[in-house]
């Protein structure tokens, strides 16, 4: 698993870079019996549309997600949990 942690919002160039790393790893580092490499790009913000088009035609084992720079307040976290419980 290759993980890229970026300190800015999603950029298609970062996705291309991660794709290059995953391709290199697949060609030069994998040994018999290894699973295919997975690439994960973590960034501060990512829109679904931008990620969809930036990853079109790329390796299906590339993933993008956003992370928080700080934890949410207790109230926001409780509100989030209550919404998730209602969806069950």
C-alpha positions, 0 to 999 in steps of 0.5 A, spaced: 500 500 500 502 506 497 499 512 501 500 520 499 498 525 504 498 532 501 497 538 505 492 541 500 486 540 496 485 534 491 489 536 485 489 531 478 497 532 478 497 529 485 493 523 482 498 522 476 504 522 481 501 516 485 499 512 479 506 513 477 508 510 484 503 504 484 505 503 476 513 503 478 511 499 484 507 493 480 513 493 475 519 493 480 517 491 487 512 486 487 514 478 488 510 472 486 504 471 491 504 479 492 497 482 491 496 488 487 499 495 490 493 499 492 494 507 492 491 512 497 491 519 496 489 523 502 488 531 501 484 536 505 479 537 500 476 533 494 470 533 490 467 527 487 466 530 480 474 532 480 476 525 483 471 521 478 474 525 472 481 525 474 481 517 476 478 515 469 482 510 466 487 509 471 488 503 475 482 501 479 486 500 486 487 508 486 483 511 492 482 518 494 479 521 501 480 527 505 482 528 512 480 533 517 486 538 520 482 538 526 477 534 530 470 536 530 467 539 536 463 534 541 456 537 538 458 536 531 460 529 532 454 527 536 450 530 530 454 526 525 453 520 529 445 521 530 444 522 523 448 515 521 444 511 526 438 514 523 440 511 516 441 504 519 
